[in-house]
Amino acid sequence: MTAPNPAAGKPIDPLALANVPRLVTAYFAGKPDAGDPTQRVAFGTSGHRGSSLKNSFNEDHILATTQAICDYRREKGLTGPLFIGIDTHALAEPALASAVEVFAANGVEIMIDAQGGYTPTPVISHAILSYNKGRSTGLADGVVITPSHNPPEDGGYKYNPPHGGPADTDVTAVVEKNANRHIEAGLKGVARMPYDRARKAATTHLHDYITPYVADLGNTVDLASIKSAGVKIGIDPLGGAAVHYWQPIIARYGINATVVNNAVDPTFRFMTADWDGKIRMDCSSPYAMASLIGMRDRFDVAFANDTDADRHGIVTRSNGLMNPNHFLATAIAYLFAHRPQWSKDAAIGKTIVSSSIINRVAKKLGRKLVETPVGFKWFVDGLGSGGFGFAGEESAGASFLKRDGSAWTTDKDGIILGLLAAEIIAKTGRDPSELFKELTAELGVPYYERIDVAATPKQKNALKALGPEQLNMTELAGDPVRAVRTKAPGNDQPFGGIKVESEAGWFAARPSGTEDVYKIYAESFRGPDHLKQIQGDAQAAIAKVF
């Protein structure tokens, strides 16, 4: 694994902070080169992302992508309102202005925050589902302007169709293609009106996002138990979109919670540096979470969310920051034992590179487990129908059903996962780390790590096409190989890599979509030395086919 930067976990050097005026100027002044692949609209697993300083996220991108979404809505007959949320990155406000100009010119009914504030990704999903409940026509959809936990220089733009969750590739491929076509045509097909007129348009509406989301929270998490138990909670929004949601939640439900940092600053100067010395609002990183981890003795449990609040980081008094896989397993074990109204057939969804401790928990519970490729889009239908009680991924993103078994969100919700950690303490008297320790005493202790290995574009393509025959592995760290997969067993969909499993461990290798590396996810139930063996065998086997 790459050694952490000397600055990791430490306060940010003021000289390293983003130059926000320069960033915003570049957003409006820059023009993408349609012939340069790095400057085209490209939808990954979480929408289009880039930086105005690299000409990969600027006004033309947002104008073109918004028009492409309008074109898609028209083609699909979507006539309901479009809910728009933004996070606290510097490029979010300029991108919102650009989007509003195009949506208004296209006559789209849009819902923007009544207070001119920020709206978490799960709140947009909740709003879409709430509006569409019981409707078959005039359906709503949404847009979230966020690059998630990415550095301050980045911007992001993602689309959630009427199902409320992340758009699948059948949608994003169309939007991406048409957006790039608009850019190539010099935006000739883009309808737009001046911002002042667009804000005053009859189709532009101010919407209260906070009240309905907060009011419904008690139907998903047992906040009354958290209040009565007096669980002492610390909350750090990491300067993100959830920042103005916590006081209304605390006031409505009377919980004993303290927001340790209310600051919103587009430079995110209050963060500690991530593993590589960069600012990254990654609530699963011990380096980015150093400040909250340092407060662990002040609270029964503390938690943080990333910038659009779709991820969670749980800090326990007994053991500090929990590994995301560990909390997922703990949450699953707890929820399926404390949600009697959930269907007996409600399954557990996990990505193929998440920890196998989840498989063991599912088996203990007698619940169906559905393993999918990476990406929350694979869980949307199951969460929407109630077929999945819980769905989560190794990168600290998850959601679960309301207590009555109906849908809450079909996108990741870091807010409810944080509050769930407090519910666990209220109902069991133990923190999530203590519960996980009990689980592993029975089911085995997992040792899990992801490492990045340098790879050329040619090697990455070779890895993507790799099959069991070329890899030709019969043994993994001294144990017989029992399965080699290129498709997720839960839905038989390719996951863009290869996974090798033995009785005591496994590894999966996937090329990165953004960097010249490939990722090796590996896990052992024997110990750290066995994990190193698995990682070594994985790298050696892959090197032979490059």
N, C-alpha and C positions, 0 to 999 in steps of 0.2 A: 504494500500500500504506500502511496506517496506520503512522505513525511509532511506534517503540517508546517505551514509558514510560521516563522518566529513571532509574527504579529497575531496569530490565531488566539482567540479568546480574550484579547486585550482591547481596551478602548481604541477607537479609530483615530489615527493621526489626522488632524484638521487639514493637512495638505493633501490628503487622499480623498477628501469629500467631493462629491459631484458638483460641477459648476452648473447650477440650475438655469440661470439665464442663457448660458451657451446651449444647453440641452434643448430648451424651449425654442430658441432662435433657430437651431438646426431643424427642429420639427417643421417649422413653417418655411424655412429657406431651402431646405434640401429637396432634391428631385431624384427619385430612384431611376437607375439605369435598368430598363426592362430586359436587357441582354445579359445582365449579371445575375446569376442564380441566387447570390446572397442578398440581392436587393429586391427580389420578387416577393409577393405575398405567398406565404407557405404555412399552411395549417398543420401543426403537429398534434400531439395528444391533447394539448390545452390551447388551441387557437394559434393565431399568428403572433409571434414575438420578435422583438428586435430593439435596436437603439437608433435614435435620430442621429447620433454621432457617427454611426456606420451606414447611414442611409437605408436602414432596414426597417425603420418604423417612423414614418413621417406623415405629413398631411395627405399626400397623394395616396398612400396606402389605406388610410382610414376612409377617405372619400370614396375610393374605388371599392373597398370591401363593403362599406355600408350600402352602396348602390347595388352591389352583387347580392346582398341580403334582401334588399327591397325587390330585386328581380326574382329571387327565389320565393319570397313570400307571395308575389303576384302569381307565379307559376303554380304554386301549391294551394292557392286560394285562401291564404291566411289573412284574415281581416280583423282579428282581435288586437288588443293593445300589445305593444312591445315594451317590456320592462327593462330599463337600462340602469346598470350600476357601475360605479367606478371605485377604484381603490385609491391609495394615497401616494402612489408614484407620481413624480413630477409631470410625466407625459399624459397622465390620465385626464386632467382637466382640458388641455388643448384637444385631445382626441375626442372627448365628449362634445366639445363645441363643433368640431368637424362633423361628427356623426349626427348631431341634432340638425345641422344645416341640410344634410341630405335626406334624413328621415322626414323632416317637415316638408321639403320640396316634393317628396314622393307621396305625401298625404298619409303617412303612417301615424297612427295614434301611439304616441310614446309617453311613458310614465317615468319622470325623473324625480329624484329625491326632493321632497317639499322644502327641506332645510338647506338645500344646496350642499348636502354632505356626501358621505361615502356609504356604499352598500355592499356587504359581503356576498360572495358567490352563492352560499346556501340560501340567503334571503331572496335572491332573484329566483332560484329554483322553487322555493316555498311559495312565492307570489304567483309564479306561473301555474303550479299545481292547484293552488287555492282558486284561482280564477277559472281554470279549465274544468274543475270538478263538476260533473253532471252535464257538461256541454259537449256537443258533437260538431258544432259549427262555430264560427267566429272565435277560433282558438287563439290564445295568447302565446307569445314566445319571449325571448329575452337576449340581451347582450350584456356581457361584463367586460369592462375595460380594465385589464389587469395582466401583468406578467407573473402573477403569483409571488413566490418568494425571491424572484430574481433581483439582481443588484439595482440600485437607484437609477442608473442610466437607462434601464430598459422600460419598454412599454409592451402591452399585450392587449389582444382583442379576441374575445371568444363568443361563440353563438350557441344558445341553448334553444332547440326547437320546442314545440308544444309539449313534449314529454317531460320537459323541465331539466333534463340532464345534458351532459356534453354532447354536441352533435357528432354523429357517426361519420365515417369517411364518405358514405354515399351523399351526404349533405355538404361536408367541407370541401370535397373534391370539386363540386359544382361551384361553390362560392369562390374558392381559390382560383379556379380557371377563369371565371367571369371577372373577378377583380383584376387579375393580370391583363385580361383583354382590355378592360377599361383604361389601365395604366398605359398599355401599348398604344391605345388610340388617343392618348393625350387628354383623357378624362372627358372626351366629347359626349359620351353617353351618360354622364353623371349629372343628375338633376340636383340643384343646390340653390339655396336662398340665403341672404345675409343673416348672420347670427341673431341680430336683434329681432328681425321679423320672424325667424324660426322659433325663438323663445315665446313670442306672442301669438304664434299660430294657434288656430282653434284645435288643432290635433295634438298640441303639446300640453301635457297635464302634469301638475305637481302631485306627487303621491307620497303618502305617509307609509314608509316601509317598516318603520320601527314598531309601531303599535301592534299590528296583526301578528308579526313574527313573535314578538315578546309574549303576547297574550296566549299564543298557541304552545309556547315552550313547555308549560306545565303539563300538557297532554303527552309529552314525549319523554321528559326527564322528571323524576319524582322530586320536585323542588320543595314540596311541603316537608318531606322527610329530611332534606338537607337543612332546612330552616330549623325544624324541631330538634335535630341532633346538634345544632350549633357548629357545624363543620366550618373551620376557619380556612378561607380560600384566598389565595393570591392570584391575581390575573394580570398578565402583561400582553396587551394587544400588539406589541412590537411596532407601534406607530401605524397600525393598519386599519382596514375598513370597519372592524368591529368596535373601534374606540368609543363611539357614541351609543353603543348598544348596551354596554355593561351597567351603567347607572340606572337606566330604566328597568333592566332585569333585576338588579339588586333591590330597587325601590318596590317593584311590584310583588316580588316573592319574599322579601325580608330576609334574604340570606346574608350570612356573615362573611362578606367578601370585600376585598380591598383591591382597587386597580392601582398597581404599583407605578404605572407610567402612562400618563394621559397625553403625552406629547405627540404632535403630528408635525413632522419635519421632512420635506422631500429629500434631504441629504441623509436622513436616518443616522445622524451623528451620535445618537444615544446607543446604537448597537455596538456589540463587540465583534471583532473580525471573525469571519468563518475560517475554515481549515486552510484556505489558500490566501488568506490575508484580505479578501474582498468582503464588502458588506453584502450580506445575504440574509433575508429575514426567514431563515430556515429554522422552524421551531423543533425540528428533530436533530439539529446539530448541537453537540455539547459546547462548541466554540461560540456559536451565535447566541446560545442560551446561557452563557456564563453568568450574566447578571442575575437572572431569575434563580438559577441553580444556587447561587450564593445566598439567596434568601430562604432556602428550603426549611430552615429551622424556625422561621417565623410563622409557618402555615402548616395545617394538616395536609394540604395538597395545594400545589400551584400549577398553573398552566398558561400556555401562550398559544397564539394562532399566528399563521403567516399573514401576509399583507391583504389577501382577499378572504381570510378566515375559513378556508376550506381544509386546512391541515391543523393538527393539534400536536402539542408537545406537553407531556405530563411530568411534573417534577414532584416526587414523593419525599416526605420527611425521612423515610427509612433508607432510601437508596438513590436519591437524586433523579436525574433525567432518565426516564424509561426508554429503552429501545422500542421503536414503534411496533415491531412485531410482537414484543412482549405485552404491550398494552392491548393490541388487537386481540390476542389470545385471552387475556384476562377479561376484557369487555365481553367477548363472546360467551365465555363460561358464566359470567355473572348474568348477562341479559337473558339467556335462554333458561336460567333458573328463576328469574324474577319477573318474567313477562307472561303470566298465565293466560292472557287473552290472545297471545300470538297463536297462529295456526300450528298444529302439530306437524304440518308438512313444510313450514317455513324453513328455507335452506340457509346455508352460510356461503357467502361469495368471497373468494380470495383470488389474488393474482398468482400466476404460476411461480413467480419468484419470491413470494412471501414465505415466511417460516413454516416448516412442516409441523411445528408445535400446534398450529391451527388445525391441521389434519387430525392430530391426536386428540385435541379437544373435541372436534366434531364427532369423532368416533366414540368418545366417552359419552357424549350427549345423545348419541343415536340420531344425529341430524345429518341430512344430505349435505355434502360439500360440493361446491361447483368451482373448479379452478379455471380461470380465464387468462387470456393474454393480458399484458400490461395496458392500463387505461381504464378509467372509471366508466367509460361509455358502455362497457360490457355488463354493468350492473343495473343500468337504467330501468330496463323492463321489469326485472325481478323486484326492485325496490318499489316501482310504481304499482305493481299488481299485488304486493304483499307476499310474493313468492320467495323473496329473500328477507329474512328477519334482520340480517346484518350483512354488510358488504364492506370490504376494506382492502387496502393495498399497502405494500411494505413502506411506501414513502409517507406514511402518517396521514393518509386520507381515508375517511370512512363515513358511513351514515347508517342509520337503523330506523326501524318503524316506530310509529307512535305506540303508546302503551296499549291501545285497543287493536293494534295490528294493521292499521291503515297507513298509507304513505305519509311520510314527513317531508323528505326531499329526495330527489333522484340525482343529486350532486353531492359531493363531499361536504360535510358540515363539522368544522373544527370546534364550533361553539358547543354543540350538544355532547361531543366527545369529552371536552373539558369538564362540563357539568356532570357528566356520567361518572367521572373519577371521584367527584364529591359525593354523588349518590352511593357509590360503592362503599365509601367510608361510613356514610350515614346508616346504611342498611346492614353492613357486616361488622363494623367496628375495626376493620383492618384497611390499610391503604392498598392501592393496586399492586405495588411491588411485593407486599406481603402475600397477597392472594396469588400472584404469579409464582412466588417461591413454593407455595403449597401445591400449585398445579404441577410444577416441574419435579417436585419430590415424588409425585405419582407417575408422571408421564415422561420424565427425562429432561435433562437440561440442554437446550439448544445453544450452539455456538455459531453465530451467523455473521457474515461480513460481505461487503461488496467492495471490490477493487477495480480500478481502471487500468487497462493495459494499452499501450500505444499501438495503433494500427493504421495502415494507409487506407485510403478509400477503396483500393482494389481488394485489400484483405478484408475490409468490412463487408464488401459485397460477397466475397467468398464465404464468409461466416454466415451471412444471411441465407445462402443457398446450401449450407452444409447439411448433410443427411447422416443417419446412423451408419451407413455402409462406409462412407469416407472416414468417419471418426474411428470406427472399428475398435471401440473400447469394450473389453470384457471384464475389466477389473478397475475398481476405484478405491484408492488408498487401502489396498489389501483385501477388499471385499468384492464379491461377484456383483457385476452390474445387473440390476433387475429390470431396468427400463431406460430407453433412450427416446426422447420425445422432441419433435419439432412443432407439435400442435398441442394446445391446451386440452387436457382430458375432459374439462367441463363442457366445452362446446365445439371441440374438434376444429378450432380455428388456429392457423399458424401464428406463432408469437414472435417471429422474426429472429429466431435463434435456435439453440439446442440445449436440452436439459438431460443430464445423466444422473440416474438415481441408484443408490445401493440401500441396503437395510439400515445402515447407520448414518447416511449422509447423502448429499447431492451437490451438484453445481449446475448453473445455467449460464450460458454465454450469449450476449446480445450486442450487436454493434450500436454505438451511440448515434443518434440522429443529428447531433449538432457538433460533435467534436471528433477528432481523429483518434479515437480510442474505442476499445470494446470493453463491456462491463462483464465481470465475472461475479455472479452471486453464488455463494457457497454456504453450506451449513453442515455441521457435525453434531451428533448426539453423544460423542465420545470425549470431546475435549478440544482445547485450542491446538494441541499438536496434531491431532487428527484432521482438524480444519485446515491447517497449513499443508498437510499431505494432499488433501483434496484439491486445494488451490494449485499446488505444484503439478499434480497430475493433469488438471484441467489445462493449464498453460502449455504443458509439454504436448498434450494431445492436439491442441489447436495449432501450435507452432508447426507440427508435422504436416498439416494440410495447407498451410499458407505457402 
